[in-house]
Amino acid sequence: MTTESPYWNPILETLPRERLAQLQLKKFQRIFRWAYDHSTFHRALYDQARITPDDIRSFADIRHVPTVEKHMMRDIQRKTPFPYGDALCVPIEDVTEYRQTSGTTGQPVYQPDTWQDWEWWAECWAFILWAQGYRPCDRVFIPFGYNVFVAFWAGHYGAEKVGCEVVPGGVLDTAARVMKIDELKATALMGTPTYMLGMAEVAKNRLGIDPASLTIDKITCAGEPGAGVPGTKDRIESAWGARVYDHAGATEIGAWSFECAAQPQGMHVNSAMFLVEIEDIETGKPIDQPGQRGKMIITAFDRMAQPCIRFDAKDIIEWADAPCACGRTFPIIKGGVVGRADDITKVKGVLLAPTAIEEVVRSIDGLGDEYEVVVNKKGDTDQISLKVEMRPEARNRLNELERLLVDRLRLKTNLRYDIEYVDIGTLPRYEVKARRFKDLRKKD
Ligand SMILES: [Zn+2]
């Protein structure tokens, strides 16, 4: 491989669609048979649905394979072998990596990987990083508290695999991390969109350093939809003077998608390593065409210790219709992951995705990066309150900003909000995943 190729794997990334589909079917059959033969949990699930490996001959057959939900993985963990339970397909002594989900939606799910699985993680990340322009000459700074969450661990190894020099910015605080980037002249960064904005704020306000004057030229964002939200992406790009790329992955799944250097306003699905299906949220019917959002059902083809087969990820996505300028045949999901099925909620009978509010708030210049949304009930009526931060220099333009905000929110979400303006720095800052959306109606 030469450093000239724009693709990490030139064969797989440009495979004609029909051949890609053949490969996917073959790989699905293989992982399905593996799980059927080696995991008590999967065998019982498929026996109950009366499906055996010999029944999988087409994509239509795949749609009859039962989906797996997160709560099922939690139940499995009460069984042997400790602590993973009976979805484990390898002897426990073959497990070399323990990780867990962040537990933002309940009890964390434990995730075992073998060394082979861990190399697979790094390989998936190599596709991502190469597509985003990471090369051996890069010095990548990873401002992540290396811990039980998988987060940027795999990004770390992926960057090494690509040949980059990797600086683990583990236990340093934010200011120390910025100074380290400055000291080492790092060229790339990985983090959540929230933290990338927070770091830029600390650099400017506490250290008097303009992050755009540093040597960072690309940033890979993951963990939240932000880098797919145009307003957020613009803010991070202009704060750091760098190109910002989106990526989505998950502990139970792997690193399944990436934005390429052509920045197609969406992300490629790595279809050589994953099968992504989209289902209508209400009817469960498959969505194969662009133009309709649904929830993602995903399969990781090559993860062996605890397979991920038709996992109901609760991510809301939609197919894009245009091919990408980069030449990859991997399909694109429009605007990245646009929300979580759990977060999309009906307010006054209208479907509301929190990312729509984010897009509006961050498209308005005089407002800060943070915001908070609370949905509640007053009598029988739903009410949404929105808190936004106002930049001091924008205070005298309050009326103009308010008009912009109200108009854009109505246009984008069809809803009215009680808006409160607070000073910059008032709302909480987050290092990993932000919780800016609260639905108090759900308590009943
Ligand atoms: Zn592309």
Boltz pocket constraint, residues with backbone or C-beta under 6 A from the ligand:
constraints:
  - pocket:
      binder: B
      contacts: [[A, 260], [A, 261], [A, 262], [A, 263], [A, 264], [A, 268], [A, 324], [A, 325], [A, 326], [A, 327], [A, 328]]
      max_distance: 6.0
